[in-house]
Amino acid sequence: MPYLLRKFGILLFTLWVALTLNFILPRLVPGDPIGAMIAKYQGRLDPQAVTALTKAYGLDNQGTLIEQYFGYLGRMLRGDFGRSIGQFPTPVSDIIGQAAPWTIGLIGVTTILSFLIGSAFGLYSAWRRGGRVADALPPLALFLNSMPYFWFALLLLYLFAYKQSLFPLGNNLDPFLTPWTPQWWSSLLRHAVLPALTIIVTAAGGWLITMRNNVMNVMGEDYLAFARAKGLSEGRILNRYVLRNALLPSFTAFGIALGFVVGGAIFVETVFSYPGLGLYLYQAVVGLDYPLMQEIFLFIALAVLVANFIVDALYAVLDPRVRDGRTT
Amino acid sequence: MKPVSRLAAPLALLTAALGAYALAQQPTTTFTVVRSSQWGAQNLNPFTPGDQHLQATNSAIYETLFYVNGLNGKVTNVLGTGYTWSKDNKTLTVTTRPGVKWHDGQAFSANDVAFTFNYLKQYPALDLSGLWKNGLTSVKASGPGTVTFTFARANTPIFFYLAGTPIVPQHLWSQIKDPLTYTNSKPVGTGPFTFDAYSLQAVRVLKNPNYWMRGQPYVDAVVWRATNGNDAALLQLLKGEADYGYVGIPDPKGGYAAKGPNYSYWWPTNNSNFLYFNTTKAPFSDPAFRRAVATAINTRDVALKAYSGVLAAAPASAVIPAQQAQWLPASMKGLTPKYDPAAADRALTAAGYRKNAQGQRLGKDGRPLPTFKILVGAGWTDFITMAQVVGDNLKKVGINTSIDQQTWSSYSGGLQTATYDMGISWGWGNGPTPYYLFYSSFSPELSAPVGKTAPSNLSRYTNPALTQALARFRATSDPAAQKQAVATMVSTVMKDMPWVPLTDRAQFSLYNTSRFTNFPTAQNPYNDGSPDDVPGARLMYLNVKPK
């Protein structure tokens, strides 16, 4: 277990670095939240409000930088993330609680789906190499994968929501529905189709290429030739020898991708006005909403770190070389 | 008794079922507003800073004493029915409307008004317009229908802020001890609509059947829908999913109105875009230099290129067209900036900024002027275009510029801390008379040392003559004296040119008229075309009629 313990130590250290960066970075951004807010109203908010706002947001008496830093660390440890500036006086945790399910639901599910779909096609494409469909897949995948996320989302929006009215123009639900009713579910799904399609179509291509390469590598290994020579069935070879070994490298990448779900959500959620973490992160950055920014960054950092840790742990289970602590 | 009770049970059930049915019924005429931004959690506290409370709070649920039209200063009575200033302008007496009921059925009275203002005194963080900081000393209900405001010194423009303060019920708010963080999930106001439903996507208010204005509003409900940007909001208007939106698009004529008979817009000019000079830096600290530069800029061309004819060049006086007739002396009316590069060239040389053999403009020390940065927001195409035209114009008189695109926070921060050379922005703080713009732009109180955040004096320009004129305006309620003070402000600023007014700036109301009529327009300007999160929007919700 020293391997996992060491990994856990690294996790804690990285978390501390992330927290510290999280503290420093927003303070390097020029401008202050109140100024940004006054400016945002483009003349509609009275400049006299500055004093009141400063007081309201607790920005009037913050102490020295060191005091602020330790106060911040202490609050983070206690799980007190403060109140949002952009959505004052709502506690940041409430906003995260409201937004996170949408991001995890939409981006999380589509990340898994695109991994499964892409990998399945990748496996097929490598296994059936020489076939017309199998050989057409990689160039198509490369094309879709290189297409800008943003542009593809706008294209879908224009064609299927504006021109055809098949799907809504944005948001996550129709208003005023009772949760968990059939209408609610149908509304939820209709709203999710276009953003989900954007992610699956643009991301699956990458997984396809990765998986195809892995499978091709495995197919060149001696043990496959040996398995064939033993006269094992194709199905058995595919399941026991090819898939397992080819999945391992893809799996690492998948773990990391899951960690980046929140960060990756920004584009899709902005285009489709989907009220998840990505959208709120964007708004927090624009509005200099330090507390909200900090907690979303922390959320992302935690997700990446934990996902990495789980992948490391699983590797220890899957790969004997890692478990024994040897590097080769 | 038995048969009756046997009957009563099913009857009660039936009544309950009917009641539930009535509740579940959807409102028949719903006026839909689309927003080009998202809102966050449910917060209906009208005193929350900024517009972080839900839009309905300011425009449909809570009412103010008066509505002051931001374009022309016209005052509409709301909860107040009249007001008078005392001779010395230190006492304001407001009569309040009788027969008004709060949403919970309790009667509204002058006590609620006095309570509201004293509540702001008790919790200074709620006093967003700085009423108590700017001389208000006491607010008392001097009868069931009269409120008296007393001031330490005369400050008549404060009426605008006083008039626009939301009035809350004393019987509920006196219980609230943490008004700053209170989210007011069941708001009780006097407004034409009562709160109904909230979600991240939409907010709905329903018609208040007991509203004091009989017969109005004509719609049963107002719904706000959230989107995340102008494009998304525009699509909803084009598709007829929304009836109104406050959406700044580059070309409302071609990009919206031309697309069909039901698409119309009203963009009244309520502000200007300016080229600000950082007067703390040489050579922008030299009025002669600034004046010469101003003459070198072709503002007609700036407006034409930036807004393709939708918005015009700004008046040099910076007094918006709707206020010129009332506030500008005849001699200054219709003054457009005089574009004359040859004169600018001569003026620069005369002021000590000669040209060298290569045609470069030199500073007073004889060394070539550096390339000045023009600060704009990153990706703001209209401002970038303006900066390009300004740069081309200045090139002709030997001054080099570059465009400095900054993200929102760096942009506003740069302007407020005076770390820029030249910057393009709007007038920070406009109101129903020219006073508000000159006060926020040039008053010493709203300035700050370089490096510190100034609320709104971006050019860091002050002038005793101007400061005195502002004080004279404040001290009187006599329109003639106020007009004279405005004339001093205008002539002082035009002489010293701490900014160059570039183009008009407008409100952005877009309508889809397929379902409703009677929107505010240039022919029927019953409000100032203001967005849905300010009190002026209430007049629209009261006046729009189903077709």
Interface residues (C-beta under 8 A of the other chain):
Chain A: V29 P30 G31 D32 I34 G35 A36 M37 I38 A39 K40 Y41 Q42 G43 R44 L45 D46 P47 Q48 A49 V50 T51 A52 L53 K55 A56 Y57 R83 S84 G86 Q87 F88 P89 T90 D94 I95 Q98 A161 Y162 S165 L169 G170 N171 N172 L173 D174 P175 F176 E269 T270 V271 F272 S273 P275 L279 Y280 Q283 V286 L288
Chain B: Q38 W39 G40 A41 N43 N45 T48 P49 G50 D51 Q52 P124 A125 L126 D127 L128 S129 G130 K133 N134 Y161 L180 T181 Y182 T183 A197 S199 L200 Q201 A202 R204 V223 R225 A226 T227 N228 G229 A232 L235 Q236 L238 K239 E241 N271 T407 W408 S409 S410 Y411 S412 G413 G414 L415 Q416 T417 W426 G427 W428 G429 N430 S440 L446 T453 P455 S456 P531 V534
